[in-house]
Amino acid sequence: GPHAPYRQSERKAIYQEYGHKLVELGAAYYCFCTPDRLAKVREEQQRRKESPRYDGTCRLLDPGEAAKRVAAGEKYVIRFKTPREGATTYHDLVRGDITIENRNLDDYILLKSDGFALYHLAASIDDHLMGITHVIRGSEWMPTAPVHALIHRAFGWQEPAWTHLSVFLKPSGKGKMSKREGEGGPAESHS
């Protein structure tokens, strides 16, 4: 097709380019925190009965210093620099305008230390580059929809029309239905 390759694993270089572009735009930053440090921060937050989230340590680094650390080969991830103040509103075609206080959002990881993109970045880039006009997904994606909207806005891109549908439950009522389930699908057993 005209937008190949379509496998995210084959689009790694594209995602890396746009991840670094967000850093250049000041909408993302390099994070050098180790898994051990992050685990300790999470444990402390849980001890205080707070929602676990990134504490913003690397957000405060001087961008020039961070760039030197990257150039020196230090391991990093790229995190989105979510606004700390105010709120983010996006329009859902089914639910109308939805507003989330930015203090409730995290500085989500966009690119992992191995260079692979996480869903938030990959989906946003693919939607834009492939000319996707409507994004229809389950309501479980509503908490991170503001981040997807903010990524589009950081690049100056037109946002797709967002639609979040209610979760479809299995006929038994136990758990949500998967796209891989249904009549004759692998989830059903035929003896």
C-alpha positions in Angstrom: 0.0 0.0 0.0 1.0 3.7 -0.2 2.0 4.0 3.4 4.2 0.9 3.8 5.6 -0.5 5.9 2.7 -1.3 8.1 4.3 -3.4 10.9 5.3 -1.1 13.8 8.6 -3.1 14.1 9.5 -2.0 10.6 8.6 1.7 11.3 11.2 2.1 14.1 13.3 4.7 12.3 10.2 6.8 11.6 9.1 6.7 15.2 12.6 7.6 16.4 12.7 10.6 14.0 9.5 12.0 15.3 10.3 11.2 18.9 13.5 13.3 18.7 11.6 16.0 16.8 9.3 16.3 19.8 12.3 16.8 22.0 13.5 19.5 19.6 10.1 21.2 19.8 10.3 21.2 23.6 7.3 18.9 23.9 9.3 15.9 25.1 12.5 15.2 26.9 15.2 12.6 27.5 14.8 10.6 30.7 17.8 8.8 32.2 16.2 7.3 35.3 17.1 3.7 35.9 14.4 1.1 36.5 15.7 0.8 40.2 15.2 4.5 40.8 11.7 4.4 39.2 10.8 1.4 41.4 11.8 3.3 44.5 9.8 6.4 43.5 6.8 4.2 42.9 7.2 2.4 46.2 7.4 5.8 48.0 4.3 7.1 46.2 2.3 3.9 47.1 3.5 4.2 50.7 2.0 7.8 50.7 -1.2 6.4 49.0 -0.6 8.4 45.8 -1.2 7.3 42.3 2.1 6.0 40.8 3.5 8.4 38.2 6.8 9.7 37.0 8.2 12.4 39.4 9.6 14.6 36.6 13.3 14.4 37.7 14.7 14.5 34.1 12.1 17.0 33.0 14.1 19.6 34.9 17.4 18.7 33.2 19.0 21.4 31.0 18.3 20.3 27.4 21.9 20.9 26.4 23.2 18.7 29.2 20.6 16.0 28.3 21.8 16.1 24.7 25.4 15.6 25.8 24.4 12.6 27.9 22.6 11.1 24.8 25.7 11.8 22.6 27.9 10.1 25.2 25.8 6.9 24.9 23.9 7.0 28.1 20.7 5.0 28.0 17.5 7.0 27.9 13.8 7.0 27.1 11.9 9.9 25.6 9.0 11.1 27.7 6.2 13.4 26.6 6.2 16.7 28.5 2.6 16.9 29.5 1.5 20.4 30.6 1.4 20.6 34.4 -1.2 23.4 34.6 -4.7 23.7 33.2 -6.7 21.1 31.4 -6.8 19.3 28.0 -10.1 19.0 26.2 -10.7 16.8 23.2 -13.9 16.1 21.3 -15.4 12.6 21.2 -18.0 12.1 18.5 -20.1 9.9 20.8 -19.5 11.5 24.2 -18.9 15.2 23.3 -16.2 17.4 24.8 -14.1 15.6 27.4 -11.8 17.6 29.7 -9.1 16.1 31.8 -7.0 18.1 34.4 -3.4 18.0 33.2 -2.3 17.3 36.8 -4.0 13.9 36.4 -1.8 13.0 33.4 1.6 11.5 33.4 4.7 12.2 31.4 4.2 9.1 29.3 7.2 7.2 27.8 7.1 7.6 24.0 10.3 5.8 23.0 11.8 3.1 25.0 15.6 2.7 25.6 15.8 0.1 22.8 14.4 2.7 20.4 11.0 1.1 20.0 7.9 3.4 20.2 5.1 2.8 22.6 1.5 2.9 21.4 0.9 6.6 22.2 3.6 7.8 19.8 3.3 5.1 17.2 -0.5 5.4 16.8 -0.3 9.2 16.6 2.4 9.2 14.0 0.7 6.5 12.0 -2.6 8.2 12.1 -1.1 11.4 10.8 1.2 9.9 8.1 -1.5 7.5 6.9 -4.2 10.2 6.7 -6.4 8.6 9.3 -9.4 10.8 9.8 -11.4 8.8 12.4 -10.1 6.9 15.4 -12.6 4.5 16.8 -11.5 2.5 19.8 -12.7 1.1 23.2 -13.5 3.3 26.1 -10.5 1.9 28.0 -8.4 4.2 25.9 -10.2 7.4 27.2 -7.7 8.1 30.0 -4.8 8.4 27.5 -6.8 10.1 24.7 -5.6 13.6 26.0 -2.0 12.5 25.4 -2.8 11.5 21.9 -4.5 14.8 21.3 -1.5 16.7 22.8 1.0 14.8 20.6 -1.0 15.9 17.5 -1.1 19.4 18.8 2.6 19.5 19.6 3.3 18.7 15.9 0.7 21.1 14.7 -1.3 18.2 13.1 -5.0 18.0 12.5 -6.4 15.6 15.1 -8.5 12.8 13.8 -12.1 12.6 15.0 -12.0 10.6 18.3 -14.7 8.1 19.1 -14.6 5.8 22.2 -17.1 3.0 22.2 -18.3 1.1 25.2 -16.5 -2.2 25.9 -18.3 -5.2 24.5 -18.6 -8.0 27.0 -18.4 -11.8 26.3 -21.8 -13.4 26.0 -21.2 -14.9 29.4 -20.8 -11.4 30.9 -17.3 -12.4 32.2 -14.6 -10.2 30.7 -14.5 -8.1 27.5 -14.8 -9.6 24.1 -11.7 -9.8 22.0 -11.4 -9.2 18.3 -10.0 -12.7 18.2 -13.1 -14.3 19.7 -16.4 -15.1 18.1 -18.1 -17.7 16.1 -15.5 -20.2 14.8 -12.7 -18.1 16.2 -9.6 -19.5 18.0 -11.2 -18.7 21.4 -14.0 -21.2 20.8 -13.3 -24.9 21.1 -15.0 -27.3 18.7 -14.9 -30.9 19.8 
